């Protein structure tokens, strides 16, 4: 992971209940709240990039189909106006 000076800060508004739950998880896992959130986001992105479940694979393939369909429709009916 990059050094703290090389990482852009990001302000995120969270509902109090979600923040409390994330704090519980971070404490349980021995991480800071920031580190816990980063780990969760990284895990989610990795799951999207490398789906191990049928739902992840279906989501990825649905997105590919959508992109292909849009390109086909654009070529058939011309570019968006």
N, C-alpha and C positions, 0 to 999 in steps of 0.2 A: 504494500500500500504506500502511496505517496506520503511525503512528510506533510505535517499540518500546514506549513506555509504554501504548499503547492496545491492545496485543496480549496476550492471556492466555497465560501459559506453559503448556506441556503436556509432561509427562514421558512418554516412550515407551521401552519396553524393546525393544531390537533384538538379534537374534542377532549375534555378532561378525562373521560372514561377510557379513551384509547391511550392517552398519555400514561395514565395510572397502570394500565395493563402492560404497556411496553416497559415501564419502570420495574414492574414485578418480574418480567422476563429477563430484563438486563441484570437485575440483582441475582436472580436464580442462576444465570449463566456466567456471573462474575465479570460482566462488561459494563462499560458506561452506557448511558442511554443512547448517545450518538453511535457508538460502536454496534449496539444491538440493532438500531434502525438500519445502519449500513449493511450489516450481515443479512437482515431480512430482505432488503432490496436486492442485494447481490444474488441471494439464493433464488429469488423470484425471476430475475433476469436470466440466470443460468438455466432455470427450468424452462423458460420460454425458448432459449437458444438450443437446448438439448433436452427435449421432452422425453421423460421416462415413463409417463403415464399415457394412457389412451386419450384422456381429455386434453393433455398438453399437445399431443400429436394432432388431434382433431382441430384444435385452435390454430395451430401453425398452418395446417393444410387449408383450413377455411380462409385464412388470410391470403395465402398464395392464390387460391381460386378467385377470391375477390379481386386481387390485383390483375390477374389474367383476364377476367371478365371485363373489368373496366377498360383495359387496353384494347380488347376486342371491340367493345362498343364504341370507343373513340375512333378506331380505325374504320368502323362501319358507318358511323354517323358524323364523322368529322370531329374536330377539336371542340372543346367546351367554348362557349361564347361568353 
